[in-house]
Amino acid sequence: MRLATWNVNSIRSRLESLTAWLADQQPDVVCLQELKVQDSEFPWAELETTGYHTAIVGQKTYNGVAVLARQPLVVLRTGLQDDTDDPQARLIDVQVADTRVISVYVPNGGETTSDKYVYKLQWLQRLHSYLQRHCRPDERLCIGGDWNIAPEDIDVRNPGQWRETVLCTREVRVAWRRLCDWGLIDAVRQQYPDERLYSWWDYRNLGLQKNDGLRIDHWLVTAPIAAQVSAAGVDKTLRQGDKPSDHAPVWIEL
């Protein structure tokens, strides 16, 4: 079973690349982020022809997450469903056969002095509470997405340049470790404990060509899944070519 997560940075702009990639790679489950469309504008018909079942929570212009699966899926929840009034479409939680899959798009945070950064920290705290309320560390759970967190300096090509920016602050890394302490394992890092892998490269300054990137797209999985992970990687081919997303898909094999 292969699972992949990809921030497409606009489903409209990346639809041709996505459908071609699905036909070529045939992952069993795909988490998508930054759809940037409302549910009514999502390309349902085009994706139906690929043979995938699809569930999404969309938002006009911004955000939006989805899960695609070869098997039928059941939507369990959308959003963090707590007492916070939050219209941003950043989480969808589904069941695919015996495995629970959550697609997340963690807030970027803007600048550390901004309200957006406060929102990011609060959102991560709310995600932790969501796991406590609705999930168990001993169930088959996979959370894939754009986390907008580089967990360690090894996840950044130039750590000094990014230190204490919103992707690498001590606070977001503490929030990451707290999620892991709840019972989640970084599936890619488990496979490559010492290797510098990146999933995002800036469009500017030849980021991809220089491999000047960050690893901010992740699969966090519970122990029953981690025990079955046999391979993992980043598909850099989709970061190349015509009109690519600035992210590349990250995949794990069970």
N, C-alpha and C positions, 0 to 999 in steps of 0.2 A: 504494500500500500504506500503510495507516494502522496505527500501533502506539500503544498506550496503556498507561500504568501507573497503578495506583490502589491505595492503601492503604485497604481497605474497613473496617478496624477492626471485624471480625467479619462473616464471610460470612453467618451466620444473620440478623444484624440488617439486612444490606444486600442480601439476595438479591433481593427484589422490585425494588429500585432498579437492581440490576445487570442483571437480565434485561430490564427495560424499556429500559435504556440500550443494551444490546447490540442489541436489536431496532431501536432508533431510529438509533443511530450506525453500527452494523455495522463496527466496527474489525476489521482482519484478524488482529491479534495483540494480546492483552491480558496484561499481567503484573499479578498481584494479590499483596498483602501483608497480613499480620495476619489470616489466615483464622480463627485461634483455634479450630480443630477438628482432631481426628484424621482420618486418611484415611477411616476407616469412617463418619465423621459428615458428610463432605462431601456437599453436595447434587448428587450425580452425575446423578440422573434429571432434576432440574429444568434443569440446564445442558445435558444432552443434547438436550432439546427445542429449545434455541436454535440448534442446528446447529454448535456449537463442539466441537472435540476438546480434551480437558483433561488436564493433568498436574499433580500437586500433590505437595508434601511437607508433611504436616500435623503438628500438635503440640497436645496437649490444653491448652486454655485460653489458650495464648500462641502468638505467632509464626505460622508457616505461610505458604508461598508457593505460587503457582500460575502456570501459563501456559495461556491459552486461545488456540486458533487455528482459523481457518476451514479450513485445510488440515491433513492428518494431521501429527502431530509425533512425534519420537523423543526420548526422554529420554536424554541423554548422561551426566549426573551429578546427584546430589543431595548437598548439603553440600559443604564445602571439601575433604574427603577428604585430610586430612593426618594427622600423628601426634597431633593434639590430640583428646582425648576431649571432644566437644562435642555434646550432645543437642539443641541448639536448631536448629529448622527455619528456616533463613534464606536458602537458595539452591537454585535449581533451574535446570539448564542443559539446553536442548533445541535440536533442529534442526528448523526449519520450512522446507521446500523448500531453497533455497540460502542461507538466512540462519540464523545461530545467535542464539538469544535466551536471555538469562539474567535471571531475576527475583531481585532481592535485597532483603532487609530488614536493613539495617545496624542494629546495636544503637543505642539512644538514648543510653545512657551514664549516665543518672541525674544524679548530681552529680560534679563534677570530682575530688572527694576520695574517691569510692567505688570499689569493686572493679568495678562495672559500667562505669565509664569506662575502667579499665585493659583490661577485656575488649573494649570498643569499639575501642580503639587496636590491640590485638592482632588483632582480627578483620579490621580494614582491612589490616594487614600480611599476614595470611594470605590475604586476597583478592588482594593484589598477587602473592603467591607462586603462587596458583592460576592467575592469568593467565599468569605466566611458564611454568608447567608445562604448561598445557593449551590455551592460546589463542595466536593470532598477531595482531599489529597489522594485517597485510595481509589478513586474512579478513573476511568479512561478519559482524560481531558487533555486537549491540545489547544493552546492559545497562540494564534499566529497573527502577526500584524506589524505595522510600522509603530514602533514603541517610542521613537524619538529619544532614545537613550542609548548612549555608548557605555556599556556597563563598566569597562575597565580601560586603562590607557592602551592596552594591546588592541582595542577595537578602534583606534584612531591612528591614522598614518602620522599626523603631526600633533601629538598630545599638547605640546606647549601652546600651539596656536588656538586650540579649542578649550583649554583649561578654564573652568568656571564659566563657560557659556552654557546655554540652556540644555544642551544635549549631554553635558558632562559634569554638571555641578555635583558637589558632594551630596546635596539634598536629593537629587533625582537618583543618584546611585544608591543612596540609602533606601529610597522607596523601592527600587528594583530588588535589592537584597531582601527587603521585607516580604515582597511577593515570593521570592524564592524560598525564604524561610517558612512561608505558609505551606509549601509543599510542591514547588515548581522547579524544574530543572531546565537549564539552557541547553537544548538538544544539539545545537550546532557546536557550541563550545565543548560539550561532552565528547564530540567526535574529533575535534581539533583543539586540544587544550592549549597549545602553544603557537598556533598559526595565526598570522594576521590576515583576516578575511574582512572584506567590506561589502556593503550592500547599497551604499549611496555614494555618489560622486557629484560634485557641483558641476553644473553645466559650464561654468566659467573657468578660465585659467587652466584649460586642458586637464581637468580633474581626473577624468577616466584614463586619458593617455598616460598621465603620471602616476596612476593608481593612488591618487591622493584622496582617499575616501574614509568613510566611517561605517561601522557595523551598527545599524540602528533598527534593522528589521530582524525579528527573532521569532523562534518557536520556543515557548515555555510550555513544558509538558509535565504531567504527573509521573510518579515512579513507574506505574504499570506500563506507560507508553515509553518512557526512557529506557526501560529494560529491553524494548523491542527495536529501538532505533539502530539500524545497521549501516546507514550512510546518510550524509548530509552535504549540502553545498550551496553555492550561489551561481545562478545562471546569468553570467555576464553578457551573453549574446543579445539579450533584450535591452541592454543598456547601450547598444550600438545601433547602427542603421538609421533609418529615416524617422525623425520625430520621436526619439525614445523618451520614456520616463526617466527621471533622475535616479530612480531606484531600480534594482534588479530583483527578480524573484529569488526567494530563499526556500529551499526544499529539504525535506527529511524523508527518509525511506524507512518503513517499518517492515 
